[in-house]
Amino acid sequence: MLHFVSEGDLRQSIRAETTKIESYKDFLDWIGFGDPVLKSSDPVEQLKQVKYMDLVANAIILHKVADLTDVLSAMVDEGLPVTRELVSRISPCMRDHLRRFGQYTLDMDEQPPTLHPRPLPICYEGL
């Protein structure tokens, strides 16, 4: 506890990680239709509900990370600087642009484009 109180860097690091976890949990609650309450007393059904919500959240986050990487790469192609500070301020748990209760069409025959993972194009000037 004394380490935590006396070291500002440690406090900042712990707060940043806690904020990420809270952001993810808030995102889970938001994408879940209804309350974040387990609706069954059966432990197997409760586990399914938690795992399904994690699956949906992770699918959305994966899509958003791929989109954000494409946008950041396009910014670099246009000559705009992409810095660590800029990247640290964006989160895949942002939801302002998502239509939670929108109408979606699902075509099971349509295959998504292949995911091409690549490193973020971060400018390291001035570090």
C-alpha positions as CSV (number, residue, x, y, z in Angstrom):
1,M,0.0,0.0,0.0
2,L,2.9,2.3,0.8
3,H,4.3,1.7,-2.7
4,F,1.0,2.7,-4.2
5,V,0.8,5.9,-2.1
6,S,4.4,7.0,-2.6
7,E,4.9,6.2,-6.4
8,G,3.0,8.3,-8.8
9,D,4.0,6.2,-11.8
10,L,2.6,3.1,-10.2
11,R,-0.7,4.8,-9.3
12,Q,-1.0,6.1,-12.9
13,S,-0.3,2.6,-14.4
14,I,-2.8,0.9,-12.1
15,R,-5.5,3.6,-12.8
16,A,-5.0,3.2,-16.6
17,E,-5.4,-0.6,-16.4
18,T,-8.5,-0.3,-14.1
19,T,-10.0,2.2,-16.5
20,K,-9.6,-0.2,-19.4
21,I,-11.3,-3.0,-17.5
22,E,-14.1,-0.7,-16.4
23,S,-14.5,0.5,-20.0
24,Y,-14.8,-3.1,-21.3
25,K,-17.4,-4.0,-18.6
26,D,-19.4,-0.9,-19.4
27,F,-19.2,-1.8,-23.1
28,L,-20.5,-5.3,-22.3
29,D,-23.4,-3.8,-20.3
30,W,-24.2,-1.5,-23.2
31,I,-24.3,-4.1,-25.9
32,G,-26.4,-6.4,-23.8
33,F,-30.1,-5.8,-24.5
34,G,-31.7,-5.2,-21.2
35,D,-30.0,-5.2,-17.8
36,P,-26.6,-6.7,-17.1
37,V,-28.4,-9.2,-14.8
38,L,-28.0,-12.9,-15.1
39,K,-31.5,-14.1,-16.0
40,S,-31.2,-17.7,-14.8
41,S,-30.3,-19.4,-11.5
42,D,-28.7,-22.3,-13.5
43,P,-24.9,-21.9,-13.4
44,V,-24.5,-23.5,-16.9
45,E,-27.0,-20.9,-18.3
46,Q,-25.2,-18.1,-16.5
47,L,-21.9,-19.2,-17.9
48,K,-23.4,-19.3,-21.4
49,Q,-24.8,-15.8,-21.0
50,V,-21.5,-14.4,-19.9
51,K,-19.5,-16.2,-22.6
52,Y,-21.9,-15.2,-25.4
53,M,-21.7,-11.5,-24.3
54,D,-17.9,-11.8,-24.4
55,L,-18.1,-13.3,-27.8
56,V,-20.3,-10.5,-29.2
57,A,-18.2,-7.8,-27.6
58,N,-14.9,-9.3,-28.9
59,A,-16.3,-9.6,-32.4
60,I,-17.3,-5.9,-32.3
61,I,-13.9,-4.9,-30.9
62,L,-12.0,-6.9,-33.5
63,H,-14.0,-5.2,-36.3
64,K,-13.3,-1.8,-34.7
65,V,-9.6,-2.4,-34.3
66,A,-9.3,-3.5,-38.0
67,D,-11.2,-0.3,-39.0
68,L,-9.2,1.9,-36.8
69,T,-5.9,0.4,-38.1
70,D,-7.2,1.1,-41.7
71,V,-8.0,4.7,-40.8
72,L,-4.7,5.3,-39.1
73,S,-2.8,3.9,-42.1
74,A,-4.8,6.1,-44.4
75,M,-3.9,9.1,-42.2
76,V,-0.2,8.2,-42.6
77,D,-0.7,7.8,-46.4
78,E,-2.1,11.4,-46.5
79,G,0.9,12.7,-44.6
80,L,-0.8,13.2,-41.2
81,P,1.3,12.3,-38.1
82,V,0.0,9.3,-36.1
83,T,1.6,9.5,-32.7
84,R,1.6,7.3,-29.6
85,E,-0.4,10.1,-27.8
86,L,-3.1,10.0,-30.5
87,V,-3.3,6.2,-30.5
88,S,-3.4,6.1,-26.7
89,R,-6.6,8.2,-26.7
90,I,-8.7,5.9,-28.9
91,S,-10.4,2.8,-27.7
92,P,-12.2,-0.1,-29.4
93,C,-14.8,0.2,-26.7
94,M,-16.1,3.6,-28.0
95,R,-19.7,3.3,-29.0
96,D,-21.0,6.7,-30.0
97,H,-21.2,5.6,-33.7
98,L,-22.8,2.2,-33.1
99,R,-26.5,1.8,-33.6
100,R,-27.4,-0.4,-30.6
101,F,-31.0,-1.0,-31.7
102,G,-30.5,-0.5,-35.4
103,Q,-31.8,-2.8,-38.1
104,Y,-29.2,-5.1,-39.4
105,T,-29.2,-7.5,-42.3
106,L,-27.2,-10.7,-41.9
107,D,-26.2,-12.6,-45.1
108,M,-24.7,-15.9,-44.1
109,D,-23.5,-16.6,-47.7
110,E,-21.4,-13.4,-47.8
111,Q,-17.8,-13.9,-46.6
112,P,-16.1,-11.0,-44.8
113,P,-12.9,-9.7,-46.4
114,T,-9.7,-11.3,-45.3
115,L,-8.1,-9.7,-42.2
116,H,-4.6,-8.5,-42.9
117,P,-3.0,-7.7,-39.6
118,R,-0.2,-5.1,-39.6
119,P,1.5,-2.9,-37.1
120,L,0.2,0.5,-36.4
121,P,2.0,3.2,-38.3
122,I,3.1,5.3,-35.3
123,C,5.6,8.2,-35.8
124,Y,8.4,7.9,-33.3
125,E,9.8,11.4,-33.9
126,G,10.6,13.3,-30.8
127,L,10.6,10.3,-28.4
